Amino acid sequence: MRRRRTIYFNDARHYYLFVFEPPIRMEEAWVPIDEIAGTAVDTFSYGVSRGDGLFYPSKQGIMFGDDLQPF
C-alpha cells in the first residue's frame, strides 16, 4: 500500500512581500515552514516568484525592486 502524503503549497508570497523587506533573511524565509511544523504536512511547496521579480538573487531572473528607478 502506498504511503499517503500531505502536500502543502504556500502561495502567500504577496503577503510576505509586505511583511518582510527584501532581501529577506533566512529566519524570515523559514516562517512559512514554521507555521506548519508539527502538522501532517510532509511535503512543502512554496511559490517564490511574482511577475515583477524574485525575493532572492538569481542569475535567471531579477530580484524584486532591482528595476525600480528613483523619482
C-alpha positions as CSV (number, residue, x, y, z in Angstrom):
1,M,0.0,0.0,0.0
2,R,1.3,3.4,-0.9
3,R,2.0,5.9,1.9
4,R,-0.4,8.8,1.9
5,R,1.3,12.2,1.6
6,T,0.1,15.6,2.6
7,I,1.4,18.3,0.2
8,Y,1.1,22.0,1.2
9,F,1.5,24.7,-1.4
10,N,2.1,28.1,0.1
11,D,1.2,30.9,-2.4
12,A,1.4,33.7,0.1
13,R,4.4,35.3,-1.5
14,H,2.4,38.5,-1.9
15,Y,1.7,38.6,1.9
16,Y,5.4,38.0,2.7
17,L,6.4,40.8,0.3
18,F,4.6,43.3,2.6
19,V,5.7,41.7,5.9
20,F,9.5,41.5,5.2
21,E,11.8,43.9,3.4
22,P,13.7,42.3,0.5
23,P,16.1,40.7,0.6
24,I,14.6,38.6,3.4
25,R,16.8,37.0,6.0
26,M,16.8,33.2,6.3
27,E,14.9,33.4,9.6
28,E,12.1,35.2,7.8
29,A,12.2,32.7,4.9
30,W,11.6,29.9,7.4
31,V,8.4,31.5,8.7
32,P,6.1,29.6,6.3
33,I,7.7,26.3,7.3
34,D,7.5,27.1,11.0
35,E,3.8,27.8,10.6
36,I,3.1,24.2,9.6
37,A,5.7,22.5,11.8
38,G,4.1,19.7,13.8
39,T,1.3,19.1,11.3
40,A,0.6,16.2,9.0
41,V,2.3,18.0,6.1
42,D,5.3,16.1,4.8
43,T,5.9,18.0,1.5
44,F,6.1,21.8,1.3
45,S,6.0,23.7,-2.0
46,Y,6.4,27.5,-1.9
47,G,5.5,29.9,-4.7
48,V,8.6,32.2,-4.7
49,S,8.0,34.4,-7.8
50,R,6.0,37.4,-8.8
51,G,5.8,38.9,-12.2
52,D,8.0,41.8,-11.1
53,G,10.8,39.8,-9.5
54,L,12.1,37.2,-7.2
55,F,12.7,37.5,-3.5
56,Y,16.3,36.2,-3.8
57,P,19.3,36.9,-6.0
58,S,19.1,34.8,-9.2
59,K,21.1,34.5,-12.4
60,Q,17.9,33.6,-14.3
61,G,15.6,36.5,-13.2
62,I,15.5,39.9,-11.5
63,M,15.2,40.5,-7.8
64,F,12.1,42.4,-6.6
65,G,12.9,46.1,-6.7
66,D,16.1,45.9,-8.7
67,D,14.4,47.5,-11.7
68,L,12.9,50.5,-9.8
69,Q,14.1,53.9,-10.7
70,P,14.1,56.8,-8.2
71,F,11.7,59.7,-8.9
